[in-house]
Amino acid sequence: MMAMHRLRMLAATLLLSTLAGCMSLDQVPRAERDPIYGLGQSAARLIAEQSWTPPLEQQVLLLAPPEVDATLQANPGALNEALTRALLALKNGPQVLNWSTDRPAVDSRQWRLETTLEASGAALTLSDRTLQPYQLQLTLVRSASAERNETRTFTLSGAFDQAALESLARNHPEP
């Protein structure tokens, strides 16, 4: 009788575990649906692909608050967070700190990262959705010497699904 009770408990536990696993299958993590998250991942990969001397893991990126075109309905804080998380997740990535635009980098291994996200054209209406073209400009600036700054500029272009941006703005309004 005791063995039968244990068998029923085991079967119930397995059933509940299976159902819990199935219930989570239709829930896509927010980050994977978030167009700003994807943009942060792409920007971090672009930075990591560059040639760095000394290596990227010895660099410090000081992230200035991003400038975001209001027509894109993207929260600058969300872009900053996505970029910060993506840079920190890089294997052998840089140190990352939030920084203000009015403070220069202090040392030759510190790069101030200025980010500008803007609409790069009129929205494109397709049969099933509307796409909003964008351009993301990443500008890295460091003090190479007392008299001279070194600048690196990178650009990413693409298009956001307008419905995804609107959903993101609705669900996570700007503070």
C-alpha positions as CSV (number, residue, x, y, z in Angstrom):
1,M,0.0,0.0,0.0
2,M,2.8,2.4,0.9
3,A,4.5,1.7,-2.5
4,M,1.3,2.5,-4.3
5,H,1.1,5.8,-2.4
6,R,4.7,6.7,-3.3
7,L,4.1,5.8,-7.0
8,R,1.0,8.1,-7.1
9,M,3.0,10.9,-5.5
10,L,5.8,10.4,-8.0
11,A,3.4,10.4,-10.9
12,A,1.7,13.6,-9.7
13,T,5.0,15.3,-9.3
14,L,6.1,14.3,-12.8
15,L,2.8,15.5,-14.2
16,L,3.0,18.8,-12.5
17,S,6.6,19.3,-13.6
18,T,5.7,18.5,-17.2
19,L,2.7,20.9,-17.1
20,A,4.9,23.7,-15.6
21,G,7.4,23.1,-18.4
22,C,4.8,23.2,-21.1
23,M,3.2,26.4,-19.7
24,S,6.6,28.2,-19.9
25,L,7.1,27.3,-23.5
26,D,4.8,29.9,-24.9
27,Q,6.3,32.7,-22.8
28,V,9.1,34.3,-24.7
29,P,11.4,36.3,-22.5
30,R,10.8,40.0,-22.8
31,A,14.4,40.6,-23.9
32,E,14.0,38.4,-27.0
33,R,10.9,40.4,-28.2
34,D,12.4,43.7,-27.3
35,P,13.8,45.6,-30.3
36,I,16.0,47.8,-28.1
37,Y,17.5,44.7,-26.5
38,G,18.4,43.4,-29.9
39,L,19.9,46.7,-30.9
40,G,22.0,46.7,-27.7
41,Q,23.3,43.2,-28.6
42,S,24.2,44.3,-32.2
43,A,26.0,47.4,-30.9
44,A,28.0,45.4,-28.4
45,R,29.0,42.9,-31.1
46,L,30.1,45.7,-33.4
47,I,32.3,47.2,-30.6
48,A,33.8,43.8,-29.8
49,E,34.7,43.1,-33.4
50,Q,37.0,46.2,-33.6
51,S,40.7,46.0,-33.2
52,W,41.7,47.1,-29.6
53,T,45.2,47.8,-28.3
54,P,45.4,47.0,-25.4
55,P,42.7,44.3,-25.7
56,L,39.0,45.2,-25.1
57,E,39.0,43.5,-21.6
58,Q,41.5,46.1,-20.5
59,Q,39.4,49.1,-21.7
60,V,36.8,51.1,-19.8
61,L,33.7,52.3,-21.6
62,L,32.0,55.3,-20.0
63,L,28.5,55.3,-21.2
64,A,27.0,58.8,-21.7
65,P,23.2,59.0,-21.6
66,P,22.0,58.2,-25.1
67,E,20.2,60.7,-27.4
68,V,17.0,59.1,-28.9
69,D,14.8,60.6,-31.6
70,A,11.3,61.0,-30.0
71,T,9.6,59.7,-33.2
72,L,11.0,56.2,-32.5
73,Q,9.1,56.0,-29.2
74,A,12.2,54.4,-27.5
75,N,13.1,55.1,-23.9
76,P,16.7,56.3,-23.7
77,G,17.1,54.5,-20.3
78,A,16.1,51.2,-22.0
79,L,18.7,51.7,-24.7
80,N,21.3,52.5,-22.1
81,E,20.4,49.4,-20.1
82,A,20.4,47.2,-23.1
83,L,23.7,48.4,-24.3
84,T,25.2,48.1,-20.8
85,R,24.0,44.6,-20.3
86,A,25.2,43.5,-23.8
87,L,28.7,45.0,-23.2
88,L,29.0,43.4,-19.8
89,A,27.9,40.0,-21.3
90,L,30.7,40.0,-23.8
91,K,33.3,37.3,-23.3
92,N,36.5,39.3,-22.5
93,G,34.5,42.5,-22.6
94,P,35.3,45.9,-21.3
95,Q,34.5,47.4,-17.9
96,V,31.3,49.5,-18.3
97,L,30.3,52.6,-16.3
98,N,27.5,55.1,-16.6
99,W,29.0,58.6,-17.3
100,S,27.7,62.1,-18.0
101,T,28.5,63.9,-21.2
102,D,30.1,66.8,-19.5
103,R,33.0,64.8,-17.9
104,P,35.9,63.7,-20.2
105,A,37.6,60.4,-20.0
106,V,40.5,60.5,-17.6
107,D,43.0,58.0,-18.9
108,S,44.0,56.6,-22.3
109,R,42.1,53.3,-21.7
110,Q,38.9,55.1,-20.9
111,W,36.5,55.7,-23.8
112,R,33.4,57.9,-23.5
113,L,30.7,56.2,-25.5
114,E,28.2,58.6,-26.9
115,T,25.1,57.0,-28.5
116,T,22.6,58.6,-30.9
117,L,19.5,56.7,-32.2
118,E,17.5,58.4,-34.8
119,A,14.8,57.7,-37.4
120,S,16.5,57.5,-40.8
121,G,13.5,57.9,-43.0
122,A,9.8,57.6,-43.3
123,A,8.0,54.6,-41.9
124,L,7.6,51.8,-44.5
125,T,4.1,50.3,-44.5
126,L,4.0,46.6,-45.5
127,S,0.9,44.5,-45.9
128,D,1.2,43.1,-42.3
129,R,3.2,45.7,-40.4
130,T,5.0,49.0,-40.4
131,L,8.7,49.3,-40.2
132,Q,10.5,52.4,-38.9
133,P,14.1,52.7,-40.3
134,Y,16.7,53.8,-37.8
135,Q,20.4,54.6,-37.6
136,L,22.4,54.1,-34.4
137,Q,25.6,56.0,-34.2
138,L,28.2,55.0,-31.6
139,T,31.0,57.4,-31.0
140,L,33.9,56.5,-28.8
141,V,36.2,59.3,-27.6
142,R,39.3,59.2,-25.5
143,S,42.1,61.5,-24.5
144,A,45.1,60.3,-26.5
145,S,47.2,63.1,-25.0
146,A,46.7,66.5,-23.3
147,E,46.2,68.1,-26.6
148,R,44.4,65.5,-28.7
149,N,41.4,63.2,-28.5
150,E,41.0,60.0,-30.5
151,T,37.6,59.3,-31.9
152,R,36.1,56.1,-33.3
153,T,32.6,56.2,-34.9
154,F,30.5,53.2,-35.8
155,T,27.0,53.1,-37.4
156,L,24.3,50.5,-37.4
157,S,21.2,50.8,-39.6
158,G,18.0,48.8,-39.7
159,A,14.3,49.0,-39.1
160,F,12.1,48.4,-36.0
161,D,8.7,46.8,-36.2
162,Q,6.5,49.8,-35.2
163,A,4.1,47.6,-33.3
164,A,6.9,46.2,-31.1
165,L,8.1,49.8,-30.3
166,E,4.6,50.9,-29.4
167,S,4.1,47.8,-27.2
168,L,7.4,48.5,-25.5
169,A,6.5,52.1,-24.9
170,R,3.1,51.1,-23.5
171,N,4.4,48.4,-21.2
172,H,7.5,50.3,-20.1
173,P,6.8,54.0,-20.2
174,E,9.6,56.5,-19.7
175,P,10.0,57.5,-16.0
